[in-house]
Amino acid sequence: MKNKEYLKEAEKVAEEVGQYLLKEQVTLSAQEVKVGRDIKIEADKWADQRIRECLGAFNFPIYSEEKEGNWDFNGYYWIVDPLDG
């Protein structure tokens, strides 16, 4: 697979996750009022997991604020920060 194909797949999952979060925004906002900041954390974890599931098929390291690990930035890798960036 070529770099443009990797990017295309990353764009697809970003669009999927973004559409879900936008669709659920009213529900998430209502829950945010009830439980404060926790809903943001749960939404971020869900989005991170979904993105990692899709990008994991490419066998590149995935670095994310939601998952700790050895951050060795050699070669190709993904950086995931779904709600913040």
N, C-alpha and C positions, 0 to 999 in steps of 0.2 A: 504494500500500500504506500502511496506517495503522500508527502506532507499536505498537499491540498485536500486529499481524501480524509486524512486525520482531522484537519480543520473542519471539514464539512460535517463529520460525525460529531465533533465537539459542539458545533453550532446547533445541530439538531437537538442534542440533549439540553443545551442551554435554553433553547426555545421551549422545549417541553416543560422543563422545570419552571421557567419564567411564566408560561401560560397557566400552569397549575397554581402557582403562588398568586398571580393576579386574580384568577377565578375565585380562589379561596380567601382573597383579601378581606372581604366583609366578615367572613367567619373568623378569620385570624384576628382581625381588629376587635371583634366582639370578645373573643377569648383573651386578647391582650388586656382589655379593660378588667376582666375578671381576675387574671393571674399575673398581671404585671409583665415583667420582662421574660418570663419563662416561655411564652408562646414563640417569641422570636428565636429563642435558643432551639426549641423543638423544630421549627420550620427550617432553620439553618441546618440542623442535623439531618432532617429528611432530605433536603435538597442536596447536601453533600453526599449522602449515601447513594441517592439515585444517580448522580453524576459519576461517582466512583464506579458504580456497577457498569455503566456504559463504557467509560473510558478504560476500565480495567482490561478489556479485551485486547488492547493494543500493546500490552506488555511493557509499557513505560512506567517508571516510578510515578506515583501520584502523591503530591505534597499538599497538605490541607491543615487549616487551623483546627479542624475537628478531630484529627487523628495524629497522635504523636508518632515519631519515628526518626530514623537516621536520615538527616537531610544532606545528601551528597549530590550536589548539582553538576554531575558530569553527564554528558550526552543529552539525549532528549528526555523530557519529563513534563508532566502536567502540574499546574498549580491550580487548586480549587479553593475558591472563597465565594460561594454562591450568592449570598445576600449583600455582602459588603463590597464586593469588587469584581 
